[in-house]
Amino acid sequence: MSRDGTGTYTPPAVMATSNTIASSVTVNSIIDDIAQALTDSINKDGTKAFAANQSMGGNRLTSLGAGTALTDAAQVSQVQKANVQRATTVGGSVDAITLAFTPAITSYTTGMVIRWASAGANTSTAPTVNIDTLGAKTIKQNPAAAALAVGQLGAAGTIHMAEYNGTDFILLGASPQALGTSDNPQFNSVNIGNASDTTITRISAGVIAVEGKNVALNGTTEVLTTGSINLGHASDTTLTRISAGAVQIEGFTISVNDLARFHQCSFIQIGSATSVIGDYFGFGNTARGLRVVGTGGLGYYSDGLGAGGAVTQLTSKSTTVTLNKHSGKITMHNAALAGGASVTFQFVNSALDDWSTMMINCYNNDRYNVDCLSTVGGGSAFIRVTNITGGSLSEALVLNFNIITGAAN
């Protein structure tokens, strides 16, 4: 009978009785039964396999060797370290990755999870992975198995985990690259809002709302404050016009879809106090001009950037004056000017060109007429001052001027 249901062995009969001759039949039967029990046992040299499922009865298999074949048992340490699901070899290219596992994976199975160390940033939005030569599968991301962003797989050595959904490998815990704050923006252009948007509102420092949807820009100290829009950082030094409605700050393009909407702000400040404007800031819509809404007026802003200046005339009222500014004050010499007499002096200013128009008037004094006789190509103009009273006047007359630059076409 060999062993019973509990594994206990009981001889089939009594082999011998005292003072009784043993029967060969009985002895041979018992020996045969013992031989069968030993045959049914598992020998330690591994030459015999289990014939059925085995219960450990709550006990452990100890000193287990590390599994190397797909049908081997795994050590707890192998499971903890995820050695079984991490690729042992990474090859191919950044857009066509090849992975090898130990033991080798023999088929793709829905739900299987793999890990590997990236060989570098992907240049394609549809990179692939080929595991143990089973065939290339596209790497995608959540949600909805979306295409990756260029560079999303990161620098060499970046660890990734992906799950096979039956068609593609979906990155787990991955997200597209964010817009950085150290070199904001990272992309060639940043468009805020759509062409149909009509409302932009300041929510808080660094946050604006377009059509009621909040847009946060962490890289700037303030986006919209007290009615102004600031583009760029305090450390920016270069600002260049790219095209109508687009400017570049530090080599990165910022597009404004509809400049007419910024009339809601007191002023638009592009760049910082240290910014340098490359060409000009213009309006792309030829049907629109520059419109001032409110009581602030149109003119040069006294912001310390150097648009204006002042100069004092020396020697006499006919002495040439030089000031290379678009706006400013000229304090004339206090030499006497007879009643009804006029004096003309040359004003040298590099802001004047063949297409410039200069506006000039006498500040807080109604005893004189002041007019610009002509502008001369190469940066100068002739200014005439006339004493319109009947008597001689000896005053240090103050003249205000503003230059508007024109265009040939």
Residue pairs with C-beta under 8 A, 6 or more apart in sequence:
1 10
1 12
1 33
2 9
2 33
2 36
2 37
2 40
3 9
3 37
3 40
4 10
9 37
11 30
11 33
11 34
12 29
12 30
12 33
13 26
13 29
13 30
14 26
15 22
15 26
15 27
15 30
16 22
16 27
42 48
42 50
61 73
64 73
64 75
65 75
66 74
66 75
66 77
66 78
67 73
67 74
67 75
67 78
67 84
67 103
68 102
68 103
69 103
70 103
70 104
70 106
72 103
74 84
78 84
82 115
84 101
85 101
85 112
85 113
85 114
85 115
86 101
86 114
86 115
86 116
87 99
87 100
87 101
87 114
87 115
87 116
87 117
87 131
88 100
88 101
88 102
89 99
89 100
90 97
90 98
90 99
90 116
90 117
90 118
90 119
91 97
91 98
91 99
91 100
91 119
92 98
92 119
92 130
93 119
94 118
94 119
94 120
94 121
94 122
94 123
94 127
94 153
95 122
95 123
95 124
95 127
95 128
96 127
96 128
96 130
96 136
97 116
97 119
97 127
97 128
97 129
97 130
97 139
98 129
98 130
98 133
99 114
99 116
99 129
99 130
99 131
99 132
100 131
100 132
101 114
101 131
101 132
104 132
105 112
105 131
105 132
105 134
106 132
106 134
107 134
108 131
108 134
108 135
108 137
108 164
109 164
110 164
110 165
110 166
111 163
111 164
112 163
112 164
113 161
113 162
113 163
113 164
113 172
114 129
114 131
114 161
114 162
114 164
114 169
115 159
115 160
115 161
116 129
116 159
116 160
117 156
117 157
117 158
117 159
117 160
118 153
118 154
118 155
118 156
118 157
118 158
118 159
118 160
119 156
120 153
120 155
120 156
121 150
121 151
121 152
121 153
121 154
121 155
122 148
122 150
122 151
122 152
122 153
123 150
123 151
124 150
125 147
125 148
125 149
125 150
126 138
126 139
126 140
126 147
126 148
127 138
127 139
127 148
127 153
128 136
128 137
128 138
128 139
129 136
129 137
129 139
129 162
129 169
130 136
130 137
131 137
137 164
137 167
137 168
137 169
138 168
138 169
139 148
139 153
139 162
139 168
139 169
139 171
140 146
140 147
140 148
140 168
140 169
140 170
140 171
141 147
141 148
141 152
141 170
141 171
141 174
141 175
141 176
142 170
142 171
142 174
145 165
145 167
145 168
145 170
148 171
149 176
149 177
151 177
152 174
152 176
152 177
153 160
160 171
160 174
161 171
161 172
161 173
162 169
162 170
162 171
162 172
163 169
163 170
163 172
164 170
177 186
179 185
179 186
179 187
179 190
179 219
180 186
180 219
181 218
181 219
182 219
183 250
183 252
184 217
184 218
184 219
184 220
184 233
184 252
185 219
185 252
185 254
186 252
187 252
188 252
188 253
189 246
189 253
189 254
189 255
190 252
190 253
190 254
190 255
191 255
191 257
192 200
192 208
192 210
192 215
192 257
193 200
193 210
193 211
193 257
194 257
195 257
195 258
197 210
197 211
197 257
197 258
197 261
198 211
198 261
199 209
199 210
199 211
199 212
200 208
200 209
200 210
200 224
200 261
200 264
201 208
201 209
201 212
202 208
202 209
202 223
202 224
202 225
203 209
203 214
205 221
205 222
205 223
205 225
206 216
206 217
206 218
206 220
206 221
206 222
206 223
207 214
207 215
207 216
207 217
207 223
208 214
208 215
208 217
208 223
208 224
209 215
217 223
219 233
220 230
220 231
220 232
220 233
221 230
221 233
221 234
222 230
223 229
223 230
224 230
224 265
226 266
227 264
227 265
227 266
227 267
228 265
228 266
228 267
228 268
228 269
229 262
229 265
229 268
229 269
230 269
230 272
231 247
231 249
231 254
231 269
231 270
231 271
232 239
232 249
232 250
232 270
232 271
232 272
232 275
233 272
234 272
234 273
234 274
235 272
235 274
236 249
236 250
236 271
236 272
236 274
236 275
237 250
237 274
237 275
237 276
238 248
238 249
238 250
238 251
238 275
238 276
238 278
239 247
239 248
239 249
239 270
239 271
239 275
239 276
239 277
239 278
240 247
240 248
240 277
240 278
240 279
241 247
241 248
241 277
241 278
241 279
241 280
241 281
241 282
242 248
242 253
243 284
244 282
244 283
244 284
244 285
245 255
245 256
245 257
245 259
245 284
246 253
246 254
246 255
246 256
247 253
247 254
247 270
247 281
248 254
248 278
249 270
249 271
249 275
256 262
259 283
259 284
259 285
260 285
260 288
260 291
262 268
263 291
263 293
266 294
266 296
267 296
267 301
270 277
270 281
271 277
273 303
273 304
273 305
283 289
283 290
290 298
292 298
299 327
299 402
300 307
300 308
300 326
300 327
300 402
301 307
302 308
306 325
307 325
307 326
307 327
308 325
308 326
308 327
308 328
309 323
309 324
309 325
309 327
309 328
310 323
310 328
310 329
310 330
310 331
311 321
311 322
311 323
311 328
311 329
311 330
311 331
312 330
312 331
313 319
313 321
313 330
313 331
313 332
313 333
313 345
314 333
315 333
316 333
316 335
317 332
317 333
317 335
317 337
317 343
317 345
317 385
318 343
318 344
318 345
319 333
319 345
320 345
320 346
320 347
320 348
321 330
321 345
321 346
321 347
321 348
322 347
322 348
322 349
323 330
323 347
323 348
323 349
324 349
324 350
324 351
324 379
325 349
325 351
326 351
326 402
326 403
326 405
327 401
327 402
327 403
328 400
328 401
329 363
329 398
329 399
329 400
329 401
330 347
330 383
330 398
330 399
330 401
331 396
331 397
331 398
331 399
332 345
332 385
332 396
332 397
332 398
332 399
333 396
334 394
334 395
334 396
335 394
336 392
336 393
336 394
337 343
337 385
337 387
337 392
337 393
337 394
338 387
338 392
339 387
339 389
339 390
339 391
339 392
339 393
340 386
340 387
340 388
340 389
340 390
341 386
341 387
342 384
342 385
342 386
342 387
343 384
343 385
344 373
344 382
344 383
344 384
344 385
345 382
345 383
345 385
346 380
346 381
346 382
346 383
347 380
347 381
347 382
347 383
347 401
348 379
348 380
349 379
349 380
349 381
349 403
350 379
351 379
351 403
351 405
352 358
352 375
352 376
352 379
352 380
352 381
352 403
353 377
353 379
353 405
354 375
354 377
355 405
355 406
355 407
355 408
356 375
356 403
356 404
356 405
356 406
357 375
357 403
357 404
357 406
358 372
358 375
358 381
358 401
358 402
358 403
358 404
359 372
359 401
359 402
359 403
359 404
360 370
360 371
360 372
360 383
360 399
360 400
360 401
360 402
361 370
361 399
361 400
362 368
362 369
362 370
362 385
362 397
362 398
362 399
362 400
363 398
363 399
363 400
364 398
365 395
365 397
365 398
367 387
367 388
367 389
367 393
367 395
368 385
368 386
368 387
368 388
368 393
368 397
369 385
369 386
369 388
370 383
370 384
370 385
370 386
370 399
371 383
371 384
372 381
372 382
372 383
372 384
373 381
373 382
373 383
373 384
374 381
374 382
375 381
376 382
383 399
385 397
385 399
387 393
